[in-house]
Amino acid sequence: MRAGIALARYSLEIIQSINDEAITPEAVTDAFKLIKWAAMKGHHHLYASQLQRFAPNAIRKAERFMPAIGVLVSKGYLSSVDGGMNLDGSHRAEVWEINRYLQM
């Protein structure tokens, strides 16, 4: 009986450690949501105030979308536009160009 309990506990610890490793970081999940949203909307460029107003609700705050932007830049989906650009009638200081979309 004790051996069975010990085996069950060991198995649960192994399952828990596998599960902990399998959890996707929030920034990666948010990056997927962000690029999927941009593709659905047909955007070619992104900027902060646009994301704060129109991005999916869960990622409208800078503390959520900036890490997602970082993931997308590091993976080559976005690139920063030096000097910003005029978009939607105003100069945007920080702009990211969409280089490619996820293959769905």
C-alpha positions, 0 to 999 in steps of 0.5 A, a space after each residue: 500500500 505504501 509503495 502504491 502511494 509513493 508511486 502515485 505521488 511520484 507520478 503526480 510530481 512528474 506530471 506536474 513538472 511536465 505541465 509546468 514546462 508546457 505552459 506557454 508564456 503570456 507574451 507568446 500567447 499575446 503575440 499570437 493574438 496580436 498578429 492574428 488580430 492585425 491579419 484579420 483587420 488587414 493592418 500593415 503597420 501597428 502603433 501604440 495608441 491604435 493597440 490601446 484602443 482597438 486591439 483585443 481587450 486582453 492586450 490593450 494595456 502597454 504592459 501586455 502588448 509591449 512584451 508581445 511586440 517584443 516577441 513578434 520583433 524577435 521572430 521577424 514578424 514585425 520591424 520597428 520603423 525608424 523615426 516613426 511615420 504618419 498614420 491615420 492623420 498623425 505622426 506616430 513616433 513608434 511604429 512597427 511594420 508587419 513583415 509577415 503574418 502567421 500561417 494559419 
